[in-house]
Amino acid sequence: MILSRIEPVVDPQLPREQAGFRRGRSTVDQVTLLTQDIEDSFQAKEKVGVVLLDLTAAYDTVWHRGLHLKLLRTIPDRHMVKFIMEMLSNRSFILRTSDGQRSRLRRLRNGVPQGSVLSPLLFNIYIHDLPETTSRQYGYADDLAIMLRRTTWSAVEQGLNQDMSILAAYLRKWRLQLSTGKTVSAAYHLCNGEAKRELSVSVDNKRLEHQLAPKYLGVRLDRTLSYKRHLEEVRAKVTARVSLIRRLAGTTWGASARTLRISTQALVFSAAEYCAPVWSRSPHVKKVDPIINNALRIITATGGLQLTELIISPKDSGGAGVRGLQSISFVESVSGGS
């Protein structure tokens, strides 16, 4: 009830860069936006530096007094704000060990409730005033990234260092903890002679780890955006799930056409088609195609299900397989019905 009342008021005040838990926005949008900006820099023959920020226990470290202030700035109803803060402040916990010992009751002074439908919006309000940076920002809840494109590496490193100093100062002010050990940098370009070049980006006099293919919102982004490593990981994950479908098809209790179809959609296709608009044109898509075809053969050859037509074709003219996941069409024929 509270979420439905305050969301129409709060959402227009959130920055465009923040896509976490907002209507019509998803992780795919953010990954697509970041990769498209990187590809645009390739066309302009520019160098790109990216920093992926990691916050330690972001939801659990929200400062209540700071959140109270920001709620008053975004919600024009003091009674509603007071009601929300009452819910957050009256929370406590007891620690129990395996041998039956228990601690005394302790009250939580920070954080928003894990699993609450209201928590993502409250966190978005808490970080909605992130300072502007020279780099472009991409956010999905507490998964933050900044990207800077310049003609020289020295300009990229200088700009990223300045922006990280700004963001680090903001996080310290509002008591959010930046994990410098898990915050990483990455470089994107098409110059093979500098394939192993590492960016020198530091926060609080500590140099950030440089990764050749960091993961952003579940997608591996290698230097040239070929997605080779990402698709190899997808193939391994999908192969393991197809093995489960094969086991299910070999049983007498779970081999019905409906059970296999639902299971395949939930286990196989959910993993295979995640962020497909981003990597669907990669030349390495063929690494995943045979595994998906195996899953289709399993579910169409069991339980009296006969495949009369299977169309796996993309809307464009090139390629097949995973590129056509969005346009898969089944015409099934089952004994006793259609």
N, C-alpha and C positions, 0 to 999 in steps of 0.2 A: 504493500500500500504506500509506504513512504517512497519507495523507488519510483513508482508510477507518478507520484506527485512532483518530485523534485527533478526528475530526469529532463522534462521539457524545459525547465528553467536553467539547469546546469549545462546541458549539452552544448548549446550555442556559445557558451563562454569558454569551452575547452579548445585548445589549439588544434589546428588542422593536422599537425604532426603526430598527435596522439590518436591512435586507432584502437586502443585496448578496450574491449567490452562496450563498443558503441554500435548503434544500429547502422547496418549497411557497410560496416568496416570489418575487416578480417586480417589474419596474419598474411594471407595471400596478397592482399592489397599492399601491405608494407614491403614484403619481399619483392613484389613486382616493381614497386616504385623505386626501391633502392637499386635493383639490378638494371632498370631502364636508365636511371641517371648515370650509372657506371658505363653502360653501353654508349650513351650519348657522349661521354668523355672519350671513349675509344674513337668515335667518329671525328671528334675535334682534336685528336692526337694530344690529349692531356694526360697528366698523371693523377691518380686518385689514391687518396689515403682514407681509410675507414677505421674508426675505433668503436668497438662493441663494449658497452659499459655493463658491468655486473654489480648489482646492489645486493648486499648481504641481508637476508631476511627482511626484504623491503616492507612487506605488509606488517611484520611484527615489530618494526622499529618506528612506525608512524608516531610522531610526537603529538599527544592529545591537545596540548595547549596551542601548538601551531595549527593543528587541524581545526580547532575551534575558531581561531582567527580567520582562516581561509573560508570556512563555512559561512561565517558572518559576512564575508565579502561577496560570496556568490549566491547565497540564498537570502532573499529579502524578508524572511519570516523568522524572527528571533525565537518564537515559541517552537517552531520546527527544529531549529538548530539546537535549542536546549534539550528537546526530546531525544535527538540523535546522540548528543553527548552523554545523556543519562544512560542510554543503552551501552555506550562504549566504556563508561567509567565503572559501572557496576558489574565487573567481571573479575573472577578470581579462579585460582587453581590449587590443586593439591597433588603433590608428587608421590606416587606409590611405587615401591620397588617389588621385584619378583618374590622376595622373601617375606612380604607382608608389611614392611615398614612404610610409614607415611610421614610426610612433612606437615608442618602447620599450614593453615590457610594463608595464601598470599594473594594480594590484589594486583591485577595487571594495570600498569600505569602507562603503557604504550601499546601501540598496535591496533589493528582492526580485526574483527572476528574472521577466522579462516572458514571458508565455505558459505559465508553469508552473501545473499544476493546484493546487499548494499555495499559490501567491502570494495569491489572493483571501482565503483563510482566514487566512493570516498577517497580512494587512493588517487584516482584521476584528479580529483579536486585538490588533493594535497600537493601534487606536482604540476598543476596546470600553469604555474607561473615560472616555469623553467626559463632562465635568462636567454636572450637571443645570442646566437653565436654566428661567426663567419661561416662555419660549416653548416650544412643542411642537417636537420634533425629528423630521426625516424623513431617513433615510440609505439610500443604495444604493451600497455601497463608498465611493468618495471623493466622490460627489455628495451633498452635505449641504444641508439646508434647515431653516430655523426659521420658525415662524409664531406670531404673537401677535395675539389679538383683544381689543379693549377698546372702551369706549363713546366715547372721545375720541382724537383723533390725537396729542395731546401724551402721553397715557399709552402709546400704541403706540410712539412714537418713543423715549420714555424707557426702556421695557422692552427694546426691540431694541438700543439702545445699550449697556445694561448687559450683556445676554446676549452681544453681540459682543465686549465687553471680556473676558468670562470665557473665551469660546472662543479668542480671539486669544492670551490668556496661556497657555492649554493647548497650543496649536499651537506657540508659541515654545518652551515647555518641552521638548516632544518633537521639536523640530527639523523640524516640518512647515511648509511655506511657504504662507501665505495670499496669494493673488493679489488684492490690493485693486483692481486695474484690471479684473478680470473678475468679482469678486464684486458682485452687483447687489441692489437692493431693489425692491419692488413693492407697490402699494396695491390693495386689493380692497374695493369697496363699490358700492352701487346709486344713489348720489347723482350725477346727471348734472351738477349745478352745480359739483362738485369733480372733474370728470373728469380734469383736468390737474394735480391736486395731486401733489406729489412729497414723498416721505419724506426726512427729514434724519437719516440714520444714518451714523455715522463709525466708523472703525477706525484707531487710532494717529494721530488728528487728521487723517485723510484721509476726506473724505466719499465714500460709495459712490455709484456711478452708479445712477440711478433709471430703470427701464424700464417702459413701459406694458404690454408683453406679453412677459415673459421666457420662456425655454424651460427647462422642467424635465423631464429624462429624455425629451427628444424631443417634448414637447407644449407648444405655445404657450398660456400662460394669460393671457388678457386680463382687463381690470378686472372685467367682469361675468360672466366664464366663459361667454361666448357661443360661443367657439371659432371665430369667423369667420376670423381670420387663420390659425389652425392649419389649418383645412379648406381654405383657399385654397392653402396650401403643399402640403398632401396632394394636392390636385387637380393641381397642377403636376407633382409627382413621379410620380403615377400616370399622367398623360397621357403623359409621356415613356416610361414603361415599356410602356404599351399600344402605342405606336408601334413598339417593338421586337417585340412579339408580332405586330403586323400585318406587319412585315417578315418574320418567321419563317414566318407563314402563307402568304406569297407565294412561298416557295421550294419546290423539289421534294424537298429532302433533310430538311426539318424540319417538314413540314406534317402529320404523323400526329396523330391525335386524342390519343394518349397524350403525345406530346412537347409539344403545345400546352397540354394540361391541366396538366401538371407545371410548365411554364414560367410559366403564368399564376398558378398558386398560389404559386410561389416569388417572382416579380417583382411582380405586381400586388397580389394579395390580402395578401401579407405587409406591404406598405406601407399598403394601404388600411384594414386592420382593426386596425392597431396602436393599442392603448388605446381601442378602440371602446366598451367599457363606460363610459368617461369622457364621451365627447362624442356618444354615439349619440342622445341626445334633443335635440341642438342643432337649432335651426331652419335652420341652414346646411348640414345634411347633404346637401341636394339639390345642393350644389356638386360632390359626389363621385359621386353616384348615376349620372348619365349616362355618366361615364367607365367605371365598372365594367360597365354594361350594354353598352358598346361592346366591351369585352374579351370578354364572354360571347357576343356575336354573332359575333365573329371565330372563337373556338375551336369554336363549334357549327356553323359554316357551312363548315368546311374538312375535307378528308380523308374525305368520305363520312359525316361525323357529323351526325345529325339529332336535333334537340332535340325530344323528345316531351312533356316536362313540365319546367317550371322554376318552382320555388317560391321566391320571395324575400320572406319575410314574417317580421316580428319576433314574438316570443312575446307581446308586448303588442298592444293593438288599434290603436295609432296609428303612422302612418308606414310606410315601407318602405325599400328600398335598403340602405344600409350597415348600418342597424339590424338587418337580418336576416342579416348575414354568417354569424353563428353557426348559422343554421338553413337555409342554402342546400341544396336537395336537387335533385340531377340524376337524371333517368331517361333514359339515353342509349340510342340505337339505332344500331348500326353494322352495315353489311353484313357478313354472315358470323358474327355473334355479337351478344351483348347486353351 
